Amino acid sequence: MSRPAAFPTTTNCRVPLAAGACGLIWGSTFLFISVGNDTLPPVWAATLRLTLASTILFTLARLTRQPLPRGAALGAAAAFGLLQFGINFPLLYWSEKTVPSGLAAIVFGTIPLQAAFLAWRVGLERLAWPRVIGGLVAVVGIALLFGGVLERRPDPRPLAAVLLATVSANVGSTIYKMGPRQATIPANAVATALGAVVSFGVSRIAGEPAMLPPTPASWMTLGYLTIAGSIGAFVLWTWLVARVPVTRLSFVSVVAPLIALILGVAVRHERPAPLSAIGALVVLVGLAIGLELGALRERR
């Protein structure tokens, strides 16, 4: 199996720009999910978000005359939707009812480590030790960023749900990577539709009330999560997955906690831990190790 290039030259600056946009958007969604959970049942909120996103994406696919995936492409899109949206979203939304967004960000910071071992295990990429070391350093940095939440001894059950959500998201992206390259809008239309169906089922089983957002602020939160989070970020993400090694791309997840911390301070007036500045520096060191040294190893 030939190894994919770290950054294909044909995409020029589009790849780092798209990756940066994903990091910025996902860093903000930790906060918006937490805010949305103040007014809506968690899994029902995920259902509404995915239903709106799939409706918009199917409409865009039809207007742009992009055919829906078939065959192996349909299988990859469906698996991505089940794992990334149908399992990951309900777990994440439910867990953020009790798990602080900062602690959720710490767990999501383990994604580069998971991606490195998963991609190696399925034969998609070599096990690059700079990626593993960079991922470990980044997790340490994120833990320093949010050190205060570690002292609160949170309930381990929702914390385990966050960890399972990260594993599900990683497996979904890997399966999508292994499938045929396909148009991102139709693929995400299928994926979000399947995720909406699964989330709806989970919400019904949990006995959550079906309701619309009760306030203008909750409508704005839902709109942001739908347009920026589900359509913008995930369309960019699937475009990136088809072009960039998943172990390299997974480091987007360690940028998100930095954004989450800044927004938590600015919007919710959270007080960062005393070691947050050191933590941010350690995260950047982890990024440098994982991305730059990992890229050097790939080019050998």
Secondary structure, 3 states (H helix, E strand, C coil): CCCCCCCCHHHCCHHHHHHHHHHHHHHHHHHHHHHHCCCCCHHHHHHHHHHHHHHHHHHHHHHCCCCCCCHHHHHHHHHHHHHHHHHHHHHHHHHCCCCCHHHHHHHHCCHHHHHHHHHHHCCCCCCCHHHHHHHHHHHHHHHHHCHHHHCCCCCHHHHHHHHHHHHHHHHHHHHHHHCCCCCHHHHHHHHHHHHHHHHHHHHHHCCCCCCCCCCHHHHHHHHHHHHHHHHHHHHHHHHHHCCCCHHHHCCHHHHHHHHHHHHHHHHCCCCCCCCHHHHHHHHHHHHHHHHHHHHHHHCC
